[in-house]
Every structure is written in C-alpha cells, then in structure tokens.
Amino acid sequence: MEKRYNKELQERTRAYVEAGTSQAELSRRLGMNNSSSLSRWLNSSYNGDVEKIEKALEEYFRAQEAAEEIAEKAAPYRPAVDYVPTSISEDVFQSIRYCQLHRCVTVLHGDAGVGKTKGAEKFLRENPSSTVYISMTPSTASLNGVCRALAKALKIGGKHNRMDMMEEVRTRLAGTNKVVIVDEAQHLKLPAIEELRSLSDPDIATGTPGNGVCLIGNSEVYDRIRGKAQAEFAQIFTRVKMPRQYRSSRITKEDVRSLFPAVNDEKELAVLLGVARSVYSIRTAQDIYMKAVELNDTSCEGLRRVAKALQVNPAL
C-alpha cells in the first residue's frame, strides 16, 4: 500500500528549514535519533511510520505558533532592549570587574531573581574573551563537575581525569587576567570551592599572578564560607574580598519603572514594586505582569488577580 504524505506539511517544513533551522536541529527538537528520517520523509521516501513523524511536526508547529503569538502580544509591553540596567545588576557588573582587576575571590550573594545573573550575563557579553562563565546545578557541582565545566568553557579536549584537566585549565588561564564567574554557586561542594579558590593564587615558582574568581548564588554559599570556626573554610574566607549581598528590598522604584516601561499608572507600578521587593523578587513580578498581558488586563486589579491566583503576596 502506497504511503500518503501531507504535502502541505512537507512544504511548511521545507520553508522552516530554509528559514534557518537545519534538518539536524529540527530532528533533535522532534526527538529523532538522526536527520535522515526527516530527510526521507521530506522526499516522500520514508520507510517508517509516516503518521508518527507528521504528528510530531504538527505538534511542534502548534507550539511554535502559540509561542510566537504570545511573544507578539507581549512585545509592546517589554523593554526595547534585552538588558535593562538596574541598581543591583549594575552593582554585580562592577563587582565582577573589581574581582577581575584585583585577581581575588569574591562572593556576590542574596535573594533569587534580583538581577545577579543579569549582571553576570552583561559582563560576559561585553567581555567574552576575558571571561570564563560556568553555571552549576546539583548534578555538576562536585569537583569533577567543576573541572569538566571549566574544561568545556575553555574548549579543552582530550583530558580524561581532573588532574590533567585542571593542569590545562591553569595553563590556559596563566597570565591572561581572565575572570572566572561561577553562577548558582550555592550548589558547590567544598572540594570544588577549594579548587576554584586556588585559581586566584599566584604561581610561587614563576611569580605569575592568579585569576579572579567570582562566586554568584544565594546567601547559602556565603554563609558556609563565612563560618570562620570551621577550619575547612578558613583559607577560602580569608581570601574573599569585597563580598556583596543583594536583597530584594533594595530594588528601587526606578528599577521597576525601567523593567516595565509600558506601566504608567502609579497604582499598577506599586503592585509590581511590592512583589519585586518581597521574597518573590523581580522575576516573579515579571511573570505576573506578562500573565496579565496574556489575559488582556494589566490594570491594578488585573495584576492583583494574577498575583492572587499564583498565590503570590495576595495582600497586595
């Protein structure tokens, strides 16, 4: 029995690929093992389950359309630029610069969602050749995980054990004045922190100075390091210079004005500022606002309804 192909879907897929998404990438997004199946389907010569491929493509394009519709609707309400400077994100930027120039260890810590990562991302974008950026997760925050993350960031291949990897990492960093930024540092295990700390130490044999190491995360990372009574953290604590703590309560009204340029009503601004300054922070305020945009009601009451539905500060 001759297989039937959805010609319209084939044409749409070809147009999508021609617009800039390779067949290999589209296949990956669809969960296919390789792109040859998609290629054969496009050529109407696929021997497998045609219906399965077409259902996956239809589902993918429906999701794309929905995301594009939301993005188009939200565009007038978003800032015109990707990075909006706030008092906290700019302080993070300058603190990383200090860390780089002074070749020290610093810890930038505090509440989630206040702009710490935004400041780090801006620094990376503006200084890509002198920045090594890695972000930790619970599964990558061990010593092995950190060694592999540094090796990957520095494009080091062919090293299979952590001693060789770190030897090459130190060689690549030596004399460069690169700064190492470690985001989500609260996940780090003690041996990983020690290894990172050592990158700031000068080479005694050659006199080559070390590199700045900036740990960014919630206050758990600093609270652990600050425990002077714990001998295991003593070396790290004494090397930390100019630690910075960021609380959502420090967010200013001008910060919120910049982040929500379409909001002119003072009452609406007050709702968003209240959320941003609470434990929920800027990130949640942005989530509430964009949900209100989707619901076509960014009024003060509309924002409050969304906040209450999300169980966020319902007293606003």
C-alpha positions as CSV (number, residue, x, y, z in Angstrom):
1,M,0.0,0.0,0.0
2,E,1.4,3.4,-1.1
3,K,2.2,5.7,1.8
4,R,0.3,9.0,2.0
5,Y,2.2,12.2,2.8
6,N,0.9,15.5,4.0
7,K,2.2,17.7,1.1
8,E,1.2,21.0,2.9
9,L,3.1,19.9,6.0
10,Q,6.1,18.9,3.8
11,E,6.2,22.4,2.2
12,R,5.8,24.1,5.6
13,T,8.7,22.0,6.9
14,R,10.9,22.9,3.9
15,A,10.2,26.6,4.4
16,Y,11.0,26.3,8.1
17,V,14.3,24.7,7.3
18,E,15.2,27.2,4.6
19,A,14.4,30.0,7.1
20,G,17.4,28.9,9.2
21,T,16.8,25.8,11.2
22,S,18.8,22.8,9.9
23,Q,17.2,19.4,9.4
24,A,19.6,18.0,12.1
25,E,18.4,20.6,14.6
26,L,14.7,20.1,13.8
27,S,15.2,16.4,14.1
28,R,16.7,16.9,17.5
29,R,13.8,19.0,18.6
30,L,11.4,16.3,17.4
31,G,13.3,13.7,19.4
32,M,14.6,11.8,16.4
33,N,17.9,10.0,16.6
34,N,19.2,11.4,13.3
35,S,18.1,13.7,10.5
36,S,18.0,11.0,7.8
37,S,14.4,10.0,8.7
38,L,13.2,13.6,8.3
39,S,15.1,14.0,5.0
40,R,13.5,10.8,3.6
41,W,10.1,12.0,4.8
42,L,10.5,15.3,3.0
43,N,11.4,13.3,-0.1
44,S,8.4,11.1,0.3
45,S,10.6,8.0,0.6
46,Y,10.4,7.2,4.3
47,N,10.0,3.5,5.1
48,G,8.9,4.1,8.7
49,D,5.8,5.4,10.4
50,V,4.9,8.5,8.4
51,E,2.0,9.3,10.6
52,K,4.2,9.5,13.7
53,I,6.6,12.0,12.0
54,E,3.7,14.1,10.8
55,K,2.0,14.2,14.2
56,A,5.3,15.2,15.8
57,L,5.7,18.0,13.3
58,E,2.2,19.3,13.7
59,E,2.6,19.3,17.4
60,Y,5.9,21.2,17.1
61,F,4.4,23.8,14.8
62,R,1.4,24.3,17.0
63,A,3.7,25.0,20.0
64,Q,5.8,27.4,17.8
65,E,2.7,29.3,16.7
66,A,1.4,29.6,20.3
67,A,4.8,30.9,21.5
68,E,5.1,33.4,18.6
69,E,1.6,34.6,19.3
70,I,2.4,35.2,23.0
71,A,5.7,36.9,22.1
72,E,4.0,39.2,19.5
73,K,1.3,40.1,22.0
74,A,3.9,40.8,24.8
75,A,6.4,42.8,22.6
76,P,4.8,46.2,23.2
77,Y,5.0,45.6,26.9
78,R,8.6,44.5,27.1
79,P,11.7,46.8,27.4
80,A,13.1,47.7,24.0
81,V,16.5,46.1,24.9
82,D,17.4,42.6,26.2
83,Y,19.4,44.0,29.2
84,V,17.8,46.6,31.4
85,P,20.3,48.1,33.9
86,T,19.0,48.1,37.5
87,S,20.8,49.2,40.7
88,I,21.6,45.5,41.5
89,S,22.6,44.2,38.1
90,E,24.9,47.2,37.6
91,D,26.5,46.6,41.0
92,V,27.1,43.0,40.1
93,F,28.8,44.1,36.9
94,Q,31.1,46.4,38.7
95,S,31.9,43.9,41.4
96,I,32.9,41.3,38.8
97,R,35.2,44.0,37.3
98,Y,36.7,44.5,40.7
99,C,37.3,40.8,41.1
100,Q,39.0,40.6,37.7
101,L,41.3,43.6,38.3
102,H,42.3,42.6,41.8
103,R,42.6,38.9,40.9
104,C,40.7,37.9,44.1
105,V,37.9,35.7,45.2
106,T,34.6,37.5,45.7
107,V,31.1,36.2,46.6
108,L,28.0,38.0,45.2
109,H,25.1,36.6,47.0
110,G,21.5,37.2,48.1
111,D,17.9,36.7,47.1
112,A,16.9,34.8,43.9
113,G,15.6,36.8,40.9
114,V,17.0,40.2,41.8
115,G,19.4,40.6,38.9
116,K,22.6,38.9,39.9
117,T,22.7,36.6,36.8
118,K,21.6,39.5,34.5
119,G,24.7,41.5,35.6
120,A,26.9,38.5,35.0
121,E,25.5,37.9,31.6
122,K,26.1,41.5,30.7
123,F,29.7,41.2,31.8
124,L,30.1,38.1,29.7
125,R,28.6,39.7,26.6
126,E,30.8,42.8,26.9
127,N,34.0,40.9,27.8
128,P,33.7,37.5,26.1
129,S,37.5,37.0,25.6
130,S,38.4,37.7,29.2
131,T,35.5,35.9,30.9
132,V,35.1,32.2,31.8
133,Y,31.4,31.6,32.7
134,I,30.1,28.4,34.2
135,S,26.7,27.7,35.9
136,M,26.3,25.0,38.5
137,T,23.5,22.5,39.1
138,P,23.2,19.9,41.9
139,S,24.5,17.3,39.4
140,T,27.5,19.3,38.2
141,A,28.7,21.0,41.4
142,S,31.1,18.3,42.5
143,L,34.9,18.6,42.0
144,N,34.7,16.5,38.9
145,G,31.7,18.5,37.6
146,V,33.5,21.9,38.1
147,C,36.7,20.6,36.4
148,R,34.7,19.4,33.4
149,A,32.7,22.7,33.2
150,L,35.9,24.7,33.2
151,A,37.5,22.5,30.6
152,K,34.4,22.8,28.4
153,A,34.3,26.6,28.8
154,L,38.0,26.9,27.8
155,K,37.5,24.4,24.9
156,I,39.9,21.9,26.4
157,G,39.6,18.4,24.9
158,G,41.3,15.1,25.2
159,K,41.7,15.3,29.0
160,H,40.1,12.4,30.9
161,N,40.9,13.0,34.5
162,R,40.5,16.0,36.6
163,M,44.2,16.5,37.4
164,D,45.0,16.7,33.7
165,M,42.0,18.9,33.1
166,M,42.9,21.4,35.9
167,E,46.6,21.5,34.8
168,E,45.5,22.5,31.4
169,V,42.9,25.0,32.8
170,R,45.7,26.7,34.8
171,T,47.9,26.8,31.7
172,R,45.2,28.4,29.7
173,L,44.4,31.0,32.5
174,A,48.0,31.8,33.4
175,G,48.9,35.4,32.6
176,T,45.6,36.2,31.0
177,N,43.7,38.1,33.7
178,K,40.6,36.2,32.7
179,V,37.9,36.3,35.4
180,V,36.1,33.0,36.3
181,I,32.4,33.5,37.0
182,V,30.6,30.7,38.8
183,D,26.8,31.1,38.8
184,E,24.5,29.2,41.1
185,A,27.5,28.7,43.4
186,Q,25.3,27.6,46.3
187,H,25.4,24.1,44.8
188,L,29.2,23.8,45.1
189,K,30.7,21.1,47.3
190,L,33.7,22.0,49.5
191,P,36.4,20.4,47.3
192,A,35.0,22.3,44.3
193,I,35.1,25.6,46.1
194,E,38.7,24.9,47.2
195,E,39.7,24.1,43.6
196,L,38.1,27.3,42.4
197,R,39.7,29.3,45.2
198,S,43.1,28.1,44.2
199,L,42.8,29.6,40.8
200,S,43.3,33.0,42.4
201,D,46.6,32.0,44.0
202,P,49.8,33.2,42.3
203,D,52.3,30.7,40.9
204,I,55.0,30.8,43.5
205,A,57.6,29.3,41.1
206,T,57.1,31.8,38.3
207,G,55.5,34.8,40.1
208,T,52.6,34.7,37.7
209,P,49.5,36.1,39.4
210,G,46.3,34.1,39.7
211,N,42.9,34.9,38.3
212,G,39.8,36.5,39.8
213,V,37.1,34.0,40.8
214,C,33.6,35.3,41.3
215,L,31.0,33.1,43.0
216,I,27.4,34.1,42.5
217,G,24.5,32.5,44.2
218,N,22.1,32.7,47.1
219,S,23.4,33.5,50.6
220,E,23.9,29.9,51.5
221,V,27.2,29.9,49.7
222,Y,28.5,32.9,51.7
223,D,27.1,31.7,55.0
224,R,29.0,28.4,54.5
225,I,32.3,30.2,53.7
226,R,31.8,32.8,56.4
227,G,31.8,30.1,59.1
228,K,35.3,31.1,60.5
229,A,35.0,28.5,63.2
230,Q,35.1,25.8,60.6
231,A,38.8,25.3,59.8
232,E,37.9,23.7,56.4
233,F,36.6,27.1,55.2
234,A,39.3,29.3,56.8
235,Q,41.5,29.5,53.7
236,I,38.6,30.4,51.5
237,F,37.1,33.0,53.8
238,T,40.4,34.9,54.3
239,R,40.8,35.2,50.5
240,V,37.3,36.7,49.9
241,K,37.4,40.4,49.1
242,M,34.5,42.8,48.9
243,P,31.6,40.3,49.2
244,R,28.3,41.8,48.2
245,Q,24.8,40.9,49.5
246,Y,21.7,41.7,47.4
247,R,18.2,41.8,48.9
248,S,15.0,42.2,47.0
249,S,14.2,45.0,49.5
250,R,16.9,47.1,47.8
251,I,15.0,47.2,44.5
252,T,14.1,50.7,43.7
253,K,11.0,52.3,42.1
254,E,13.2,53.4,39.3
255,D,14.4,49.9,38.7
256,V,10.7,48.8,38.3
257,R,10.0,51.7,36.0
258,S,12.8,50.6,33.7
259,L,11.8,47.0,33.8
260,F,8.1,47.8,33.0
261,P,8.3,50.7,30.6
262,A,4.6,50.4,29.5
263,V,3.4,50.9,33.1
264,N,2.4,54.5,33.7
265,D,-0.2,54.1,36.4
266,E,1.3,54.6,39.9
267,K,-1.1,52.1,41.4
268,E,0.0,49.4,38.9
269,L,3.6,50.3,39.5
270,A,3.1,50.0,43.2
271,V,1.7,46.4,42.9
272,L,4.8,45.4,40.8
273,L,7.2,47.1,43.2
274,G,5.5,45.4,46.1
275,V,6.1,42.0,44.5
276,A,9.6,42.8,43.4
277,R,10.6,44.0,46.9
278,S,9.1,40.9,48.5
279,V,10.6,37.4,48.8
280,Y,9.2,36.8,45.3
281,S,11.5,39.4,43.7
282,I,11.8,40.9,40.2
283,R,11.4,37.6,38.3
284,T,8.0,36.9,39.8
285,A,6.9,40.5,39.2
286,Q,7.8,40.0,35.5
287,D,5.9,36.7,35.4
288,I,2.8,38.3,36.9
289,Y,2.9,41.2,34.5
290,M,3.3,39.0,31.4
291,K,0.5,36.7,32.5
292,A,-1.7,39.8,32.9
293,V,-0.7,40.8,29.4
294,E,-1.9,37.4,28.1
295,L,-5.2,37.9,29.9
296,N,-5.6,41.4,28.4
297,D,-5.8,43.1,31.8
298,T,-2.7,44.9,33.2
299,S,-4.8,47.1,35.4
300,C,-4.1,47.3,39.1
301,E,-6.9,44.8,39.8
302,G,-5.8,42.6,36.9
303,L,-2.3,42.4,38.4
304,R,-3.7,41.6,41.8
305,R,-5.9,38.9,40.5
306,V,-3.0,37.2,38.7
307,A,-0.8,37.5,41.9
308,K,-3.5,36.0,44.0
309,A,-4.1,33.2,41.5
310,L,-0.4,32.4,41.7
311,Q,-0.5,32.6,45.5
312,V,1.9,35.5,45.4
313,N,1.5,38.1,48.1
314,P,-2.3,38.1,47.9
315,A,-2.5,41.0,50.3
316,L,-1.3,43.5,47.6
